[in-house]
Amino acid sequence: MGKLQTIVGNNIKRARLQLHLSQSQLADQCGLSSSFLGEIEGGKKFPSPENLERIATVLGLKPYQLLYEEEEWEVFDKYKTITSLYQELREKLNIDLEQTIRKHIMGS
């Protein structure tokens, strides 16, 4: 079991759990057997480039993201959180700005 196999397996499992998918559900969506996916997640097998791409796509990731080490995933997770908060704040500011403008225009 190589380091890269372990990293990829752990990342697939982490992303799968974040999406609340069972191994069986992910395997079905990727066209793989559950046992093969289990071996990948366990670091015993390494997916072909085609299967790596298929798995990443189902998980909403780019294939290279499955090669990140754990510390890099923490940065990636924080980036997703910050991006999400930014989008929520932006939407709220747009709504508040629109309401303020309407209030002043109608209030005049």
N, C-alpha and C positions, 0 to 999 in steps of 0.2 A: 504494500500500500504506500504509494508515493504522497508527498506533501500536496502536490497539485490535485491529486484525486481526492484527498481529504478536504481541501479547501472547496472544490467544486461541489462535492457531496454535501458538505455543511451548508453551503450557500443555497443550494437547491432546496434543502429541507427548511432553512430559515425563511426563504421566500414563499415556499408552499404553505408553511404554518401561518405566515402573515396574511395570506389570502384565505385561510381557513379551509384549505383543501386537504383531503386525505391523500395518501400515497396512491391509492387506487383511482381516485378522481383525476389526479394529475397524470397518471400513467395513461388512463383512457383518453384524455384530451390530447396527449402527445403521441398516441398510437404505439405505446410501449407496454410491455407486461409489468405488472406490479412488482414482480420479483426482480426484474432487471432494474427498475427504478430504485428498489430497495438496496440493491447492490451498489448502485451509483451513489446513493445517499450515504451508504455505509463506507464509501471509499474503496470498495473492492473492485469495482469496474469503472472505466472511464468512457463516457459517451462519445460516439463518433461526432465529427463536426456538424453533421446534419441533425443528429439527435440533440446535441447541445443547443443548436439554434432553435429547434422545435420546442425544447423545454423552456428556454429563455423567453421565447415569444409567448407561450402560454402563461408564463409568470409575469409578463409585462416588462421584461428586461431585455437588454442587449446581451448577446452571448459573452462579451468581455466582462460584463459585470459579475458573472458567475466565477470569475478568476480573482476577484478582490479578496484580500485577507480580511480578517475580522475587524481590524482597526479601520480599514477603508470603508467597510460596510457601515460602521458607526457614523462616519462622516457623511456617507451617502444617505443614511436614514435621517440625520440632522438636516441635510440639504432639502430632502423631501418635506420635512416638517416646516422648515423656514419658508419654503416656497408655498406651501399650503396656507400658512399663516399670512403671508404677503398677499395672496390672492383674496383671502377672506377680508383682510383689512382694506384692500383696494376696492372691493365690491361695497363694503360698508361706507367708505368715504364717498364713493360715487353716489350712493343712495342719499347720504346725509347732505351732500352738496346739492343734489337735485331738489331735495325737500326744502333746503334753505333758500335756494333761488326761487322756487315756486312761492314760498311764503312771502318773500320780499316783493316779488312781482305782483302777486295777488293782494298783498297787504298795502301796496301803494295806492 
